[in-house]
Amino acid sequence: MKELDCETRYPILLVHGTGFRDVKGISYWGRIPKALEAHGAAVFFGGQDSWATVEKNADALKHRVSEILEQTGCEKVNIIAHSKGGLEARYLASSLGMGQSIASITMISTPNRGSKTMDVLARMPKVLFRMAGLFVNGWCRLIGDKHPDFCTACFQFTTKWAQAFNESNPDAEGVVYRSYAGAMRSWRSDLWMGWPNIVIGLFEGENDGMVTPESARWTGFQEVWRGVGGRGVSHMDEVDFRRRPLKRGGAVFDIVDCYVKMVCELKTQGL
């Protein structure tokens, strides 16, 4: 069997989603970075804020990409982004004019078309969002965020905002776009994401506990990850939160294999 080769022409930049940061020793991406490096990939992290706006985080990513290009001597990077990180990567390529420095953008469960559930939540009294924002923003500053803005970031998940965003951020010329989604079979697939899965299911149908396949579907859509034995794949499973393969009825699904495969495909495309 041929050895899988992840030694891409351009380095891999992993861009995390909302609510977390890239912390050394406690990786947002579980076993994924080490697996990619073991197969030859050069891996870097975005390091942007956990609860900043798309615009602020994209600006931080612009500086990060420049650092990586200077460090490696490469002309471009391959971005793999999870959840909201995909919106930040798209904004980076289009609105910030960094498309010439990006070979590809691979999005994992990115809410490209927004969330109907968030549309409903956005109609709640603004005072509730502001109260939550005070707590979340304060905590995020403690863990290193420079520009936390919980309230604005939440409203950037609405379908109205997504529509305007998509009109203003068409795919950048010369950048290869790919997208993936995950789907839980039921709330039992992942108890951490159980309640969100139920609520989003009422308003939008099938989802991974945060994002629907319909919203995640974008240019170069590849597939919906469903795991094995009907277990499903949650938003947290997509970044190897449990640090182990998913098993059901003797069958095994390892999200790490999915990332190795997608990077091998980038290699095959000369990226």
ChimeraX attribute file (.defattr): number of C-alpha atoms within 10 A of each C-alpha:
attribute: neighborCount
match mode: 1-to-1
recipient: residues
	/A:1	3
	/A:2	4
	/A:3	6
	/A:4	15
	/A:5	19
	/A:6	26
	/A:7	21
	/A:8	21
	/A:9	20
	/A:10	25
	/A:11	23
	/A:12	27
	/A:13	22
	/A:14	23
	/A:15	26
	/A:16	28
	/A:17	25
	/A:18	19
	/A:19	13
	/A:20	17
	/A:21	23
	/A:22	19
	/A:23	12
	/A:24	8
	/A:25	7
	/A:26	9
	/A:27	18
	/A:28	22
	/A:29	22
	/A:30	19
	/A:31	17
	/A:32	22
	/A:33	21
	/A:34	14
	/A:35	16
	/A:36	24
	/A:37	15
	/A:38	15
	/A:39	16
	/A:40	15
	/A:41	23
	/A:42	18
	/A:43	17
	/A:44	17
	/A:45	24
	/A:46	24
	/A:47	19
	/A:48	27
	/A:49	29
	/A:50	28
	/A:51	29
	/A:52	24
	/A:53	23
	/A:54	23
	/A:55	16
	/A:56	18
	/A:57	26
	/A:58	26
	/A:59	17
	/A:60	17
	/A:61	23
	/A:62	20
	/A:63	11
	/A:64	18
	/A:65	22
	/A:66	15
	/A:67	12
	/A:68	19
	/A:69	16
	/A:70	11
	/A:71	9
	/A:72	13
	/A:73	10
	/A:74	13
	/A:75	16
	/A:76	23
	/A:77	26
	/A:78	24
	/A:79	27
	/A:80	25
	/A:81	25
	/A:82	27
	/A:83	23
	/A:84	27
	/A:85	29
	/A:86	28
	/A:87	26
	/A:88	27
	/A:89	30
	/A:90	27
	/A:91	26
	/A:92	26
	/A:93	26
	/A:94	18
	/A:95	16
	/A:96	15
	/A:97	12
	/A:98	18
	/A:99	22
	/A:100	15
	/A:101	20
	/A:102	23
	/A:103	23
	/A:104	24
	/A:105	24
	/A:106	27
	/A:107	31
	/A:108	27
	/A:109	34
	/A:110	28
	/A:111	29
	/A:112	27
	/A:113	23
	/A:114	24
	/A:115	26
	/A:116	18
	/A:117	20
	/A:118	17
	/A:119	18
	/A:120	11
	/A:121	14
	/A:122	16
	/A:123	8
	/A:124	10
	/A:125	9
	/A:126	11
	/A:127	9
	/A:128	10
	/A:129	17
	/A:130	14
	/A:131	11
	/A:132	14
	/A:133	19
	/A:134	14
	/A:135	11
	/A:136	18
	/A:137	20
	/A:138	14
	/A:139	13
	/A:140	22
	/A:141	15
	/A:142	10
	/A:143	13
	/A:144	15
	/A:145	20
	/A:146	17
	/A:147	17
	/A:148	24
	/A:149	21
	/A:150	24
	/A:151	22
	/A:152	16
	/A:153	18
	/A:154	19
	/A:155	20
	/A:156	21
	/A:157	22
	/A:158	21
	/A:159	20
	/A:160	15
	/A:161	15
	/A:162	20
	/A:163	14
	/A:164	11
	/A:165	19
	/A:166	15
	/A:167	9
	/A:168	12
	/A:169	17
	/A:170	13
	/A:171	19
	/A:172	20
	/A:173	10
	/A:174	12
	/A:175	16
	/A:176	18
	/A:177	18
	/A:178	19
	/A:179	25
	/A:180	22
	/A:181	31
	/A:182	27
	/A:183	26
	/A:184	26
	/A:185	19
	/A:186	22
	/A:187	21
	/A:188	15
	/A:189	21
	/A:190	21
	/A:191	13
	/A:192	14
	/A:193	20
	/A:194	17
	/A:195	14
	/A:196	18
	/A:197	30
	/A:198	18
	/A:199	16
	/A:200	21
	/A:201	19
	/A:202	11
	/A:203	14
	/A:204	17
	/A:205	13
	/A:206	20
	/A:207	29
	/A:208	33
	/A:209	28
	/A:210	22
	/A:211	30
	/A:212	30
	/A:213	23
	/A:214	18
	/A:215	20
	/A:216	25
	/A:217	23
	/A:218	22
	/A:219	15
	/A:220	13
	/A:221	15
	/A:222	14
	/A:223	13
	/A:224	20
	/A:225	22
	/A:226	18
	/A:227	25
	/A:228	17
	/A:229	15
	/A:230	13
	/A:231	21
	/A:232	24
	/A:233	27
	/A:234	33
	/A:235	26
	/A:236	18
	/A:237	26
	/A:238	26
	/A:239	22
	/A:240	21
	/A:241	15
	/A:242	12
	/A:243	15
	/A:244	14
	/A:245	14
	/A:246	19
	/A:247	14
	/A:248	12
	/A:249	9
	/A:250	7
	/A:251	10
	/A:252	13
	/A:253	20
	/A:254	17
	/A:255	22
	/A:256	22
	/A:257	13
	/A:258	14
	/A:259	19
	/A:260	22
	/A:261	16
	/A:262	16
	/A:263	24
	/A:264	22
	/A:265	16
	/A:266	23
	/A:267	17
	/A:268	14
	/A:269	11
	/A:270	11
	/A:271	20
